Amino acid sequence: MSNTDKIIRLKTVLARTGLSRSTMYRKIAEGTFPSQVKISVHGAGWRESAVNRWIDDPVAYRNECAPL
Protein backbone atom coordinates (compact mmCIF):
# COMPACT_ATOMS: atom_id res chain seq x y z
CA MET A 1 0.00 0.00 0.00
CA SER A 2 1.43 3.36 -0.96
CA ASN A 3 1.78 6.26 1.46
CA THR A 4 -1.04 8.19 -0.23
CA ASP A 5 -3.46 5.24 -0.42
CA LYS A 6 -6.34 5.61 2.02
CA ILE A 7 -8.71 3.04 3.44
CA ILE A 8 -12.32 3.99 2.77
CA ARG A 9 -15.37 2.61 4.54
CA LEU A 10 -18.54 0.97 3.22
CA LYS A 11 -20.70 4.13 2.95
CA THR A 12 -18.06 5.87 0.88
CA VAL A 13 -17.54 2.86 -1.41
CA LEU A 14 -21.28 2.52 -2.04
CA ALA A 15 -21.63 6.26 -2.72
CA ARG A 16 -18.71 6.31 -5.17
CA THR A 17 -19.68 3.19 -7.08
CA GLY A 18 -23.46 3.45 -7.09
CA LEU A 19 -23.70 -0.25 -6.25
CA SER A 20 -26.06 -1.69 -3.67
CA ARG A 21 -24.51 -3.44 -0.70
CA SER A 22 -25.68 -6.89 -1.85
CA THR A 23 -24.40 -6.35 -5.41
CA MET A 24 -21.03 -5.21 -4.12
CA TYR A 25 -20.61 -8.28 -1.90
CA ARG A 26 -21.71 -10.57 -4.75
CA LYS A 27 -19.07 -8.98 -6.99
CA ILE A 28 -16.43 -9.47 -4.27
CA ALA A 29 -17.34 -13.18 -4.13
CA GLU A 30 -17.08 -13.38 -7.94
CA GLY A 31 -13.71 -11.61 -7.89
CA THR A 32 -14.97 -8.67 -9.95
CA PHE A 33 -14.71 -6.06 -7.17
CA PRO A 34 -11.86 -5.28 -4.74
CA SER A 35 -11.83 -7.26 -1.50
CA GLN A 36 -12.00 -5.71 1.92
CA VAL A 37 -8.97 -5.03 4.07
CA LYS A 38 -9.26 -5.82 7.78
CA ILE A 39 -8.42 -2.69 9.79
CA SER A 40 -9.47 -3.85 13.27
CA VAL A 41 -11.22 -6.72 15.02
CA HIS A 42 -14.66 -5.49 13.94
CA GLY A 43 -13.77 -3.12 11.13
CA ALA A 44 -12.90 -3.37 7.48
CA GLY A 45 -12.46 -1.02 4.57
CA TRP A 46 -11.29 -0.90 0.98
CA ARG A 47 -8.12 0.49 -0.52
CA GLU A 48 -9.09 3.69 -2.30
CA SER A 49 -6.73 2.90 -5.19
CA ALA A 50 -8.41 -0.48 -5.81
CA VAL A 51 -11.88 1.08 -5.78
CA ASN A 52 -10.68 3.81 -8.16
CA ARG A 53 -9.28 1.14 -10.53
CA TRP A 54 -12.69 -0.56 -10.51
CA ILE A 55 -14.47 2.77 -11.15
CA ASP A 56 -12.13 3.47 -14.09
CA ASP A 57 -12.94 0.15 -15.80
CA PRO A 58 -15.50 -2.03 -13.98
CA VAL A 59 -15.91 -4.51 -16.85
CA ALA A 60 -12.20 -5.32 -17.09
CA TYR A 61 -11.52 -5.37 -13.32
CA ARG A 62 -10.46 -8.74 -11.99
CA ASN A 63 -9.24 -9.32 -8.46
CA GLU A 64 -5.76 -10.91 -8.55
CA CYS A 65 -6.62 -13.19 -5.60
CA ALA A 66 -9.95 -14.41 -6.99
CA PRO A 67 -10.36 -17.99 -8.16
CA LEU A 68 -10.81 -18.46 -11.91
PQR file with spaces between the fields and no chain letter, atoms N, CA, C, O and H, PARSE charges and radii, in Angstrom:
ATOM       1  N    MET     1       0.850   -1.181    0.000 -0.4000 1.5000
ATOM       2  CA   MET     1       0.000    0.000    0.000 -0.0000 2.0000
ATOM       3  C    MET     1       0.890    1.237    0.000  0.5500 1.7000
ATOM       4  O    MET     1       1.824    1.335    0.796 -0.5500 1.4000
ATOM       5  N    SER     2       0.608    2.157   -0.870 -0.4000 1.5000
ATOM       6  CA   SER     2       1.431    3.359   -0.960 -0.0000 2.0000
ATOM       7  C    SER     2       1.114    4.304    0.183  0.5500 1.7000
ATOM       8  O    SER     2       0.110    4.137    0.876 -0.5500 1.4000
ATOM       9  H    SER     2      -0.151    2.078   -1.517  0.4000 1.0000
ATOM      10  N    ASN     3       1.971    5.295    0.378 -0.4000 1.5000
ATOM      11  CA   ASN     3       1.783    6.263    1.458 -0.0000 2.0000
ATOM      12  C    ASN     3       0.527    7.106    1.263  0.5500 1.7000
ATOM      13  O    ASN     3      -0.062    7.559    2.244 -0.5500 1.4000
ATOM      14  H    ASN     3       2.786    5.431   -0.185  0.4000 1.0000
ATOM      15  N    THR     4       0.108    7.325    0.029 -0.4000 1.5000
ATOM      16  CA   THR     4      -1.041    8.186   -0.228 -0.0000 2.0000
ATOM      17  C    THR     4      -2.344    7.393   -0.352  0.5500 1.7000
ATOM      18  O    THR     4      -3.414    7.988   -0.486 -0.5500 1.4000
ATOM      19  H    THR     4       0.586    6.957   -0.768  0.4000 1.0000
ATOM      20  N    ASP     5      -2.270    6.066   -0.309 -0.4000 1.5000
ATOM      21  CA   ASP     5      -3.464    5.239   -0.419 -0.0000 2.0000
ATOM      22  C    ASP     5      -4.222    5.269    0.903  0.5500 1.7000
ATOM      23  O    ASP     5      -3.651    5.033    1.967 -0.5500 1.4000
ATOM      24  H    ASP     5      -1.401    5.582   -0.200  0.4000 1.0000
ATOM      25  N    LYS     6      -5.506    5.561    0.820 -0.4000 1.5000
ATOM      26  CA   LYS     6      -6.339    5.611    2.016 -0.0000 2.0000
ATOM      27  C    LYS     6      -7.249    4.394    2.064  0.5500 1.7000
ATOM      28  O    LYS     6      -7.535    3.770    1.042 -0.5500 1.4000
ATOM      29  H    LYS     6      -5.971    5.753   -0.044  0.4000 1.0000
ATOM      30  N    ILE     7      -7.695    4.072    3.262 -0.4000 1.5000
ATOM      31  CA   ILE     7      -8.707    3.040    3.444 -0.0000 2.0000
ATOM      32  C    ILE     7     -10.044    3.773    3.560  0.5500 1.7000
ATOM      33  O    ILE     7     -10.199    4.682    4.374 -0.5500 1.4000
ATOM      34  H    ILE     7      -7.463    4.579    4.092  0.4000 1.0000
ATOM      35  N    ILE     8     -11.006    3.360    2.729 -0.4000 1.5000
ATOM      36  CA   ILE     8     -12.322    3.994    2.771 -0.0000 2.0000
ATOM      37  C    ILE     8     -13.349    2.977    3.261  0.5500 1.7000
ATOM      38  O    ILE     8     -13.204    1.774    3.044 -0.5500 1.4000
ATOM      39  H    ILE     8     -10.880    2.621    2.067  0.4000 1.0000
ATOM      40  N    ARG     9     -14.372    3.473    3.913 -0.4000 1.5000
ATOM      41  CA   ARG     9     -15.371    2.612    4.541 -0.0000 2.0000
ATOM      42  C    ARG     9     -16.543    2.353    3.603  0.5500 1.7000
ATOM      43  O    ARG     9     -16.637    2.942    2.526 -0.5500 1.4000
ATOM      44  H    ARG     9     -14.490    4.450    4.089  0.4000 1.0000
ATOM      45  N    LEU    10     -17.432    1.465    4.027 -0.4000 1.5000
ATOM      46  CA   LEU    10     -18.538    0.973    3.219 -0.0000 2.0000
ATOM      47  C    LEU    10     -19.403    2.084    2.630  0.5500 1.7000
ATOM      48  O    LEU    10     -19.681    2.070    1.430 -0.5500 1.4000
ATOM      49  H    LEU    10     -17.356    0.986    4.902  0.4000 1.0000
ATOM      50  N    LYS    11     -19.833    3.041    3.443 -0.4000 1.5000
ATOM      51  CA   LYS    11     -20.700    4.126    2.946 -0.0000 2.0000
ATOM      52  C    LYS    11     -20.056    4.874    1.788  0.5500 1.7000
ATOM      53  O    LYS    11     -20.719    5.201    0.803 -0.5500 1.4000
ATOM      54  H    LYS    11     -19.608    3.052    4.418  0.4000 1.0000
ATOM      55  N    THR    12     -18.779    5.139    1.910 -0.4000 1.5000
ATOM      56  CA   THR    12     -18.058    5.867    0.875 -0.0000 2.0000
ATOM      57  C    THR    12     -17.945    5.042   -0.395  0.5500 1.7000
ATOM      58  O    THR    12     -18.118    5.566   -1.496 -0.5500 1.4000
ATOM      59  H    THR    12     -18.241    4.874    2.710  0.4000 1.0000
ATOM      60  N    VAL    13     -17.654    3.745   -0.248 -0.4000 1.5000
ATOM      61  CA   VAL    13     -17.537    2.861   -1.412 -0.0000 2.0000
ATOM      62  C    VAL    13     -18.872    2.794   -2.149  0.5500 1.7000
ATOM      63  O    VAL    13     -18.911    2.914   -3.373 -0.5500 1.4000
ATOM      64  H    VAL    13     -17.514    3.320    0.646  0.4000 1.0000
ATOM      65  N    LEU    14     -19.953    2.606   -1.419 -0.4000 1.5000
ATOM      66  CA   LEU    14     -21.275    2.522   -2.044 -0.0000 2.0000
ATOM      67  C    LEU    14     -21.643    3.829   -2.741  0.5500 1.7000
ATOM      68  O    LEU    14     -22.206    3.814   -3.835 -0.5500 1.4000
ATOM      69  H    LEU    14     -19.922    2.509   -0.424  0.4000 1.0000
ATOM      70  N    ALA    15     -21.326    4.957   -2.111 -0.4000 1.5000
ATOM      71  CA   ALA    15     -21.632    6.258   -2.716 -0.0000 2.0000
ATOM      72  C    ALA    15     -20.828    6.474   -3.994  0.5500 1.7000
ATOM      73  O    ALA    15     -21.364    6.984   -4.979 -0.5500 1.4000
ATOM      74  H    ALA    15     -20.869    4.969   -1.221  0.4000 1.0000
ATOM      75  N    ARG    16     -19.563    6.099   -3.993 -0.4000 1.5000
ATOM      76  CA   ARG    16     -18.707    6.311   -5.166 -0.0000 2.0000
ATOM      77  C    ARG    16     -19.062    5.396   -6.326  0.5500 1.7000
ATOM      78  O    ARG    16     -18.991    5.800   -7.486 -0.5500 1.4000
ATOM      79  H    ARG    16     -19.128    5.686   -3.194  0.4000 1.0000
ATOM      80  N    THR    17     -19.443    4.164   -6.015 -0.4000 1.5000
ATOM      81  CA   THR    17     -19.678    3.187   -7.078 -0.0000 2.0000
ATOM      82  C    THR    17     -21.107    3.161   -7.571  0.5500 1.7000
ATOM      83  O    THR    17     -21.357    2.802   -8.721 -0.5500 1.4000
ATOM      84  H    THR    17     -19.500    3.835   -5.072  0.4000 1.0000
ATOM      85  N    GLY    18     -22.048    3.535   -6.724 -0.4000 1.5000
ATOM      86  CA   GLY    18     -23.459    3.452   -7.091 -0.0000 2.0000
ATOM      87  C    GLY    18     -24.024    2.045   -6.969  0.5500 1.7000
ATOM      88  O    GLY    18     -25.164    1.799   -7.362 -0.5500 1.4000
ATOM      89  H    GLY    18     -21.845    3.827   -5.790  0.4000 1.0000
ATOM      90  N    LEU    19     -23.243    1.128   -6.432 -0.4000 1.5000
ATOM      91  CA   LEU    19     -23.697   -0.252   -6.247 -0.0000 2.0000
ATOM      92  C    LEU    19     -24.512   -0.375   -4.967  0.5500 1.7000
ATOM      93  O    LEU    19     -24.348    0.416   -4.038 -0.5500 1.4000
ATOM      94  H    LEU    19     -22.316    1.328   -6.113  0.4000 1.0000
ATOM      95  N    SER    20     -25.391   -1.370   -4.926 -0.4000 1.5000
ATOM      96  CA   SER    20     -26.057   -1.694   -3.672 -0.0000 2.0000
ATOM      97  C    SER    20     -25.096   -2.563   -2.858  0.5500 1.7000
ATOM      98  O    SER    20     -24.144   -3.130   -3.394 -0.5500 1.4000
ATOM      99  H    SER    20     -25.524   -2.012   -5.680  0.4000 1.0000
ATOM     100  N    ARG    21     -25.359   -2.652   -1.583 -0.4000 1.5000
ATOM     101  CA   ARG    21     -24.511   -3.443   -0.701 -0.0000 2.0000
ATOM     102  C    ARG    21     -24.474   -4.907   -1.151  0.5500 1.7000
ATOM     103  O    ARG    21     -23.402   -5.508   -1.213 -0.5500 1.4000
ATOM     104  H    ARG    21     -26.133   -2.192   -1.147  0.4000 1.0000
ATOM     105  N    SER    22     -25.629   -5.476   -1.462 -0.4000 1.5000
ATOM     106  CA   SER    22     -25.677   -6.892   -1.854 -0.0000 2.0000
ATOM     107  C    SER    22     -24.953   -7.133   -3.179  0.5500 1.7000
ATOM     108  O    SER    22     -24.270   -8.145   -3.336 -0.5500 1.4000
ATOM     109  H    SER    22     -26.500   -4.987   -1.412  0.4000 1.0000
ATOM     110  N    THR    23     -25.098   -6.217   -4.124 -0.4000 1.5000
ATOM     111  CA   THR    23     -24.403   -6.354   -5.408 -0.0000 2.0000
ATOM     112  C    THR    23     -22.898   -6.272   -5.210  0.5500 1.7000
ATOM     113  O    THR    23     -22.147   -7.032   -5.821 -0.5500 1.4000
ATOM     114  H    THR    23     -25.653   -5.395   -3.996  0.4000 1.0000
ATOM     115  N    MET    24     -22.458   -5.363   -4.368 -0.4000 1.5000
ATOM     116  CA   MET    24     -21.031   -5.213   -4.122 -0.0000 2.0000
ATOM     117  C    MET    24     -20.454   -6.488   -3.522  0.5500 1.7000
ATOM     118  O    MET    24     -19.406   -6.954   -3.969 -0.5500 1.4000
ATOM     119  H    MET    24     -23.068   -4.745   -3.871  0.4000 1.0000
ATOM     120  N    TYR    25     -21.114   -7.062   -2.521 -0.4000 1.5000
ATOM     121  CA   TYR    25     -20.606   -8.284   -1.897 -0.0000 2.0000
ATOM     122  C    TYR    25     -20.667   -9.474   -2.853  0.5500 1.7000
ATOM     123  O    TYR    25     -19.816  -10.361   -2.779 -0.5500 1.4000
ATOM     124  H    TYR    25     -21.966   -6.684   -2.158  0.4000 1.0000
ATOM     125  N    ARG    26     -21.649   -9.510   -3.741 -0.4000 1.5000
ATOM     126  CA   ARG    26     -21.709  -10.567   -4.752 -0.0000 2.0000
ATOM     127  C    ARG    26     -20.515  -10.439   -5.691  0.5500 1.7000
ATOM     128  O    ARG    26     -19.882  -11.437   -6.036 -0.5500 1.4000
ATOM     129  H    ARG    26     -22.340   -8.790   -3.801  0.4000 1.0000
ATOM     130  N    LYS    27     -20.208   -9.212   -6.101 -0.4000 1.5000
ATOM     131  CA   LYS    27     -19.071   -8.979   -6.991 -0.0000 2.0000
ATOM     132  C    LYS    27     -17.750   -9.329   -6.303  0.5500 1.7000
ATOM     133  O    LYS    27     -16.834   -9.828   -6.956 -0.5500 1.4000
ATOM     134  H    LYS    27     -20.723   -8.401   -5.820  0.4000 1.0000
ATOM     135  N    ILE    28     -17.638   -9.077   -5.006 -0.4000 1.5000
ATOM     136  CA   ILE    28     -16.431   -9.469   -4.266 -0.0000 2.0000
ATOM     137  C    ILE    28     -16.276  -10.985   -4.324  0.5500 1.7000
ATOM     138  O    ILE    28     -15.180  -11.489   -4.571 -0.5500 1.4000
ATOM     139  H    ILE    28     -18.382   -8.672   -4.476  0.4000 1.0000
ATOM     140  N    ALA    29     -17.372  -11.714   -4.098 -0.4000 1.5000
ATOM     141  CA   ALA    29     -17.338  -13.179   -4.130 -0.0000 2.0000
ATOM     142  C    ALA    29     -16.966  -13.694   -5.517  0.5500 1.7000
ATOM     143  O    ALA    29     -16.296  -14.719   -5.639 -0.5500 1.4000
ATOM     144  H    ALA    29     -18.262  -11.304   -3.898  0.4000 1.0000
ATOM     145  N    GLU    30     -17.397  -12.991   -6.557 -0.4000 1.5000
ATOM     146  CA   GLU    30     -17.082  -13.382   -7.938 -0.0000 2.0000
ATOM     147  C    GLU    30     -15.659  -12.989   -8.331  0.5500 1.7000
ATOM     148  O    GLU    30     -15.123  -13.495   -9.317 -0.5500 1.4000
ATOM     149  H    GLU    30     -17.941  -12.158   -6.457  0.4000 1.0000
ATOM     150  N    GLY    31     -15.050  -12.087   -7.562 -0.4000 1.5000
ATOM     151  CA   GLY    31     -13.712  -11.608   -7.894 -0.0000 2.0000
ATOM     152  C    GLY    31     -13.718  -10.436   -8.854  0.5500 1.7000
ATOM     153  O    GLY    31     -12.689  -10.114   -9.449 -0.5500 1.4000
ATOM     154  H    GLY    31     -15.486  -11.676   -6.761  0.4000 1.0000
ATOM     155  N    THR    32     -14.870   -9.792   -9.013 -0.4000 1.5000
ATOM     156  CA   THR    32     -14.965   -8.673   -9.951 -0.0000 2.0000
ATOM     157  C    THR    32     -15.081   -7.327   -9.228  0.5500 1.7000
ATOM     158  O    THR    32     -15.475   -6.330   -9.833 -0.5500 1.4000
ATOM     159  H    THR    32     -15.706  -10.053   -8.530  0.4000 1.0000
ATOM     160  N    PHE    33     -14.745   -7.298   -7.955 -0.4000 1.5000
ATOM     161  CA   PHE    33     -14.710   -6.059   -7.174 -0.0000 2.0000
ATOM     162  C    PHE    33     -13.630   -6.241   -6.113  0.5500 1.7000
ATOM     163  O    PHE    33     -13.422   -7.357   -5.636 -0.5500 1.4000
ATOM     164  H    PHE    33     -14.425   -8.107   -7.464  0.4000 1.0000
ATOM     165  N    PRO    34     -12.938   -5.168   -5.733 -0.5600 1.5000
ATOM     166  CA   PRO    34     -11.861   -5.283   -4.741  0.2800 2.0000
ATOM     167  C    PRO    34     -12.358   -5.855   -3.415  0.5500 1.7000
ATOM     168  O    PRO    34     -13.463   -5.551   -2.966 -0.5500 1.4000
ATOM     169  N    SER    35     -11.523   -6.686   -2.802 -0.4000 1.5000
ATOM     170  CA   SER    35     -11.832   -7.265   -1.501 -0.0000 2.0000
ATOM     171  C    SER    35     -11.576   -6.262   -0.386  0.5500 1.7000
ATOM     172  O    SER    35     -10.858   -5.276   -0.556 -0.5500 1.4000
ATOM     173  H    SER    35     -10.626   -6.933   -3.166  0.4000 1.0000
ATOM     174  N    GLN    36     -12.177   -6.542    0.739 -0.4000 1.5000
ATOM     175  CA   GLN    36     -11.995   -5.706    1.916 -0.0000 2.0000
ATOM     176  C    GLN    36     -10.620   -5.935    2.532  0.5500 1.7000
ATOM     177  O    GLN    36      -9.975   -6.961    2.315 -0.5500 1.4000
ATOM     178  H    GLN    36     -12.760   -7.342    0.877  0.4000 1.0000
ATOM     179  N    VAL    37     -10.197   -4.944    3.303 -0.4000 1.5000
ATOM     180  CA   VAL    37      -8.967   -5.025    4.070 -0.0000 2.0000
ATOM     181  C    VAL    37      -9.363   -4.906    5.534  0.5500 1.7000
ATOM     182  O    VAL    37     -10.046   -3.957    5.920 -0.5500 1.4000
ATOM     183  H    VAL    37     -10.721   -4.110    3.479  0.4000 1.0000
ATOM     184  N    LYS    38      -8.943   -5.856    6.343 -0.4000 1.5000
ATOM     185  CA   LYS    38      -9.257   -5.819    7.777 -0.0000 2.0000
ATOM     186  C    LYS    38      -8.451   -4.700    8.425  0.5500 1.7000
ATOM     187  O    LYS    38      -7.230   -4.648    8.278 -0.5500 1.4000
ATOM     188  H    LYS    38      -8.388   -6.627    6.030  0.4000 1.0000
ATOM     189  N    ILE    39      -9.133   -3.795    9.147 -0.4000 1.5000
ATOM     190  CA   ILE    39      -8.422   -2.688    9.789 -0.0000 2.0000
ATOM     191  C    ILE    39      -8.503   -2.758   11.316  0.5500 1.7000
ATOM     192  O    ILE    39      -7.774   -2.047   12.008 -0.5500 1.4000
ATOM     193  H    ILE    39     -10.125   -3.837    9.267  0.4000 1.0000
ATOM     194  N    SER    40      -9.385   -3.609   11.842 -0.4000 1.5000
ATOM     195  CA   SER    40      -9.474   -3.852   13.272 -0.0000 2.0000
ATOM     196  C    SER    40     -10.253   -5.145   13.484  0.5500 1.7000
ATOM     197  O    SER    40     -10.620   -5.816   12.520 -0.5500 1.4000
ATOM     198  H    SER    40      -9.978   -4.186   11.280  0.4000 1.0000
ATOM     199  N    VAL    41     -10.503   -5.492   14.729 -0.4000 1.5000
ATOM     200  CA   VAL    41     -11.224   -6.724   15.024 -0.0000 2.0000
ATOM     201  C    VAL    41     -12.609   -6.715   14.390  0.5500 1.7000
ATOM     202  O    VAL    41     -13.048   -7.727   13.843 -0.5500 1.4000
ATOM     203  H    VAL    41     -10.205   -4.947   15.513  0.4000 1.0000
ATOM     204  N    HIS    42     -13.294   -5.590   14.461 -0.4000 1.5000
ATOM     205  CA   HIS    42     -14.660   -5.493   13.941 -0.0000 2.0000
ATOM     206  C    HIS    42     -14.793   -4.540   12.765  0.5500 1.7000
ATOM     207  O    HIS    42     -15.911   -4.209   12.370 -0.5500 1.4000
ATOM     208  H    HIS    42     -12.937   -4.768   14.905  0.4000 1.0000
ATOM     209  N    GLY    43     -13.699   -4.100   12.207 -0.4000 1.5000
ATOM     210  CA   GLY    43     -13.772   -3.120   11.128 -0.0000 2.0000
ATOM     211  C    GLY    43     -13.022   -3.546    9.882  0.5500 1.7000
ATOM     212  O    GLY    43     -12.013   -4.249    9.938 -0.5500 1.4000
ATOM     213  H    GLY    43     -12.791   -4.370   12.528  0.4000 1.0000
ATOM     214  N    ALA    44     -13.548   -3.100    8.763 -0.4000 1.5000
ATOM     215  CA   ALA    44     -12.897   -3.372    7.481 -0.0000 2.0000
ATOM     216  C    ALA    44     -13.139   -2.194    6.553  0.5500 1.7000
ATOM     217  O    ALA    44     -14.059   -1.403    6.755 -0.5500 1.4000
ATOM     218  H    ALA    44     -14.367   -2.529    8.717  0.4000 1.0000
ATOM     219  N    GLY    45     -12.311   -2.093    5.548 -0.4000 1.5000
ATOM     220  CA   GLY    45     -12.460   -1.024    4.565 -0.0000 2.0000
ATOM     221  C    GLY    45     -11.877   -1.493    3.248  0.5500 1.7000
ATOM     222  O    GLY    45     -11.488   -2.651    3.100 -0.5500 1.4000
ATOM     223  H    GLY    45     -11.564   -2.736    5.383  0.4000 1.0000
ATOM     224  N    TRP    46     -11.823   -0.594    2.314 -0.4000 1.5000
ATOM     225  CA   TRP    46     -11.291   -0.896    0.982 -0.0000 2.0000
ATOM     226  C    TRP    46     -10.171    0.070    0.669  0.5500 1.7000
ATOM     227  O    TRP    46     -10.207    1.230    1.078 -0.5500 1.4000
ATOM     228  H    TRP    46     -12.138    0.347    2.434  0.4000 1.0000
ATOM     229  N    ARG    47      -9.170   -0.410   -0.060 -0.4000 1.5000
ATOM     230  CA   ARG    47      -8.118    0.491   -0.523 -0.0000 2.0000
ATOM     231  C    ARG    47      -8.719    1.410   -1.574  0.5500 1.7000
ATOM     232  O    ARG    47      -9.331    0.953   -2.539 -0.5500 1.4000
ATOM     233  H    ARG    47      -9.140   -1.353   -0.392  0.4000 1.0000
ATOM     234  N    GLU    48      -8.540    2.694   -1.380 -0.4000 1.5000
ATOM     235  CA   GLU    48      -9.092    3.688   -2.300 -0.0000 2.0000
ATOM     236  C    GLU    48      -8.575    3.470   -3.713  0.5500 1.7000
ATOM     237  O    GLU    48      -9.329    3.629   -4.673 -0.5500 1.4000
ATOM     238  H    GLU    48      -8.042    3.065   -0.596  0.4000 1.0000
ATOM     239  N    SER    49      -7.304    3.110   -3.859 -0.4000 1.5000
ATOM     240  CA   SER    49      -6.728    2.905   -5.190 -0.0000 2.0000
ATOM     241  C    SER    49      -7.412    1.743   -5.910  0.5500 1.7000
ATOM     242  O    SER    49      -7.642    1.824   -7.116 -0.5500 1.4000
ATOM     243  H    SER    49      -6.692    2.981   -3.078  0.4000 1.0000
ATOM     244  N    ALA    50      -7.740    0.668   -5.198 -0.4000 1.5000
ATOM     245  CA   ALA    50      -8.408   -0.478   -5.807 -0.0000 2.0000
ATOM     246  C    ALA    50      -9.820   -0.113   -6.252  0.5500 1.7000
ATOM     247  O    ALA    50     -10.255   -0.509   -7.333 -0.5500 1.4000
ATOM     248  H    ALA    50      -7.553    0.602   -4.218  0.4000 1.0000
ATOM     249  N    VAL    51     -10.531    0.638   -5.422 -0.4000 1.5000
ATOM     250  CA   VAL    51     -11.881    1.077   -5.785 -0.0000 2.0000
ATOM     251  C    VAL    51     -11.815    2.009   -6.991  0.5500 1.7000
ATOM     252  O    VAL    51     -12.653    1.924   -7.889 -0.5500 1.4000
ATOM     253  H    VAL    51     -10.178    0.960   -4.544  0.4000 1.0000
ATOM     254  N    ASN    52     -10.826    2.894   -7.015 -0.4000 1.5000
ATOM     255  CA   ASN    52     -10.675    3.805   -8.156 -0.0000 2.0000
ATOM     256  C    ASN    52     -10.366    3.043   -9.446  0.5500 1.7000
ATOM     257  O    ASN    52     -10.851    3.416  -10.515 -0.5500 1.4000
ATOM     258  H    ASN    52     -10.146    2.963   -6.286  0.4000 1.0000
ATOM     259  N    ARG    53      -9.553    1.967   -9.354 -0.4000 1.5000
ATOM     260  CA   ARG    53      -9.284    1.138  -10.534 -0.0000 2.0000
ATOM     261  C    ARG    53     -10.574    0.506  -11.037  0.5500 1.7000
ATOM     262  O    ARG    53     -10.807    0.444  -12.244 -0.5500 1.4000
ATOM     263  H    ARG    53      -9.159    1.664   -8.486  0.4000 1.0000
ATOM     264  N    TRP    54     -11.415    0.035  -10.114 -0.4000 1.5000
ATOM     265  CA   TRP    54     -12.691   -0.562  -10.506 -0.0000 2.0000
ATOM     266  C    TRP    54     -13.591    0.492  -11.157  0.5500 1.7000
ATOM     267  O    TRP    54     -14.234    0.210  -12.168 -0.5500 1.4000
ATOM     268  H    TRP    54     -11.226    0.086   -9.133  0.4000 1.0000
ATOM     269  N    ILE    55     -13.645    1.686  -10.599 -0.4000 1.5000
ATOM     270  CA   ILE    55     -14.469    2.765  -11.151 -0.0000 2.0000
ATOM     271  C    ILE    55     -13.994    3.117  -12.561  0.5500 1.7000
ATOM     272  O    ILE    55     -14.814    3.364  -13.445 -0.5500 1.4000
ATOM     273  H    ILE    55     -13.122    1.915   -9.778  0.4000 1.0000
ATOM     274  N    ASP    56     -12.678    3.142  -12.776 -0.4000 1.5000
ATOM     275  CA   ASP    56     -12.131    3.474  -14.092 -0.0000 2.0000
ATOM     276  C    ASP    56     -12.530    2.469  -15.164  0.5500 1.7000
ATOM     277  O    ASP    56     -12.773    2.852  -16.309 -0.5500 1.4000
ATOM     278  H    ASP    56     -12.012    2.942  -12.058  0.4000 1.0000
ATOM     279  N    ASP    57     -12.599    1.189  -14.810 -0.4000 1.5000
ATOM     280  CA   ASP    57     -12.940    0.155  -15.797 -0.0000 2.0000
ATOM     281  C    ASP    57     -13.579   -1.049  -15.105  0.5500 1.7000
ATOM     282  O    ASP    57     -12.913   -2.066  -14.909 -0.5500 1.4000
ATOM     283  H    ASP    57     -12.401    0.878  -13.881  0.4000 1.0000
ATOM     284  N    PRO    58     -14.851   -0.952  -14.734 -0.5600 1.5000
ATOM     285  CA   PRO    58     -15.499   -2.032  -13.979  0.2800 2.0000
ATOM     286  C    PRO    58     -15.615   -3.348  -14.755  0.5500 1.7000
ATOM     287  O    PRO    58     -15.580   -4.420  -14.152 -0.5500 1.4000
ATOM     288  N    VAL    59     -15.750   -3.283  -16.052 -0.4000 1.5000
ATOM     289  CA   VAL    59     -15.909   -4.509  -16.853 -0.0000 2.0000
ATOM     290  C    VAL    59     -14.616   -5.315  -16.878  0.5500 1.7000
ATOM     291  O    VAL    59     -14.649   -6.544  -16.816 -0.5500 1.4000
ATOM     292  H    VAL    59     -15.779   -2.411  -16.543  0.4000 1.0000
ATOM     293  N    ALA    60     -13.492   -4.642  -16.968 -0.4000 1.5000
ATOM     294  CA   ALA    60     -12.204   -5.322  -17.086 -0.0000 2.0000
ATOM     295  C    ALA    60     -11.577   -5.662  -15.735  0.5500 1.7000
ATOM     296  O    ALA    60     -10.587   -6.392  -15.688 -0.5500 1.4000
ATOM     297  H    ALA    60     -13.465   -3.643  -17.019  0.4000 1.0000
ATOM     298  N    TYR    61     -12.134   -5.147  -14.630 -0.4000 1.5000
ATOM     299  CA   TYR    61     -11.523   -5.374  -13.320 -0.0000 2.0000
ATOM     300  C    TYR    61     -11.593   -6.851  -12.953  0.5500 1.7000
ATOM     301  O    TYR    61     -12.636   -7.489  -13.094 -0.5500 1.4000
ATOM     302  H    TYR    61     -12.939   -4.554  -14.668  0.4000 1.0000
ATOM     303  N    ARG    62     -10.498   -7.372  -12.491 -0.4000 1.5000
ATOM     304  CA   ARG    62     -10.456   -8.738  -11.992 -0.0000 2.0000
ATOM     305  C    ARG    62      -9.544   -8.756  -10.795  0.5500 1.7000
ATOM     306  O    ARG    62      -8.398   -8.317  -10.888 -0.5500 1.4000
ATOM     307  H    ARG    62      -9.651   -6.854  -12.376  0.4000 1.0000
ATOM     308  N    ASN    63     -10.024   -9.253   -9.669 -0.4000 1.5000
ATOM     309  CA   ASN    63      -9.235   -9.319   -8.457 -0.0000 2.0000
ATOM     310  C    ASN    63      -8.133  -10.363   -8.635  0.5500 1.7000
ATOM     311  O    ASN    63      -8.422  -11.492   -9.031 -0.5500 1.4000
ATOM     312  H    ASN    63     -10.955   -9.609   -9.594  0.4000 1.0000
ATOM     313  N    GLU    64      -6.893  -10.016   -8.355 -0.4000 1.5000
ATOM     314  CA   GLU    64      -5.763  -10.911   -8.549 -0.0000 2.0000
ATOM     315  C    GLU    64      -5.857  -12.154   -7.673  0.5500 1.7000
ATOM     316  O    GLU    64      -5.309  -13.196   -8.034 -0.5500 1.4000
ATOM     317  H    GLU    64      -6.659   -9.099   -8.033  0.4000 1.0000
ATOM     318  N    CYS    65      -6.534  -12.074   -6.539 -0.4000 1.5000
ATOM     319  CA   CYS    65      -6.619  -13.195   -5.601 -0.0000 2.0000
ATOM     320  C    CYS    65      -7.858  -14.063   -5.853  0.5500 1.7000
ATOM     321  O    CYS    65      -8.027  -15.088   -5.193 -0.5500 1.4000
ATOM     322  H    CYS    65      -6.979  -11.228   -6.246  0.4000 1.0000
ATOM     323  N    ALA    66      -8.699  -13.684   -6.767 -0.4000 1.5000
ATOM     324  CA   ALA    66      -9.948  -14.407   -6.993 -0.0000 2.0000
ATOM     325  C    ALA    66      -9.708  -15.704   -7.749  0.5500 1.7000
ATOM     326  O    ALA    66      -8.846  -15.772   -8.625 -0.5500 1.4000
ATOM     327  H    ALA    66      -8.562  -12.851   -7.303  0.4000 1.0000
ATOM     328  N    PRO    67     -10.480  -16.738   -7.404 -0.5600 1.5000
ATOM     329  CA   PRO    67     -10.363  -17.988   -8.161  0.2800 2.0000
ATOM     330  C    PRO    67     -10.906  -17.833   -9.562  0.5500 1.7000
ATOM     331  O    PRO    67     -11.830  -17.049   -9.778 -0.5500 1.4000
ATOM     332  N    LEU    68     -10.362  -18.552  -10.513 -0.4000 1.5000
ATOM     333  CA   LEU    68     -10.814  -18.465  -11.906 -0.0000 2.0000
ATOM     334  C    LEU    68     -11.982  -19.354  -12.170  0.5500 1.7000
ATOM     335  O    LEU    68     -12.483  -19.398  -13.293 -0.5500 1.4000
ATOM     336  H    LEU    68      -9.611  -19.189  -10.337  0.4000 1.0000
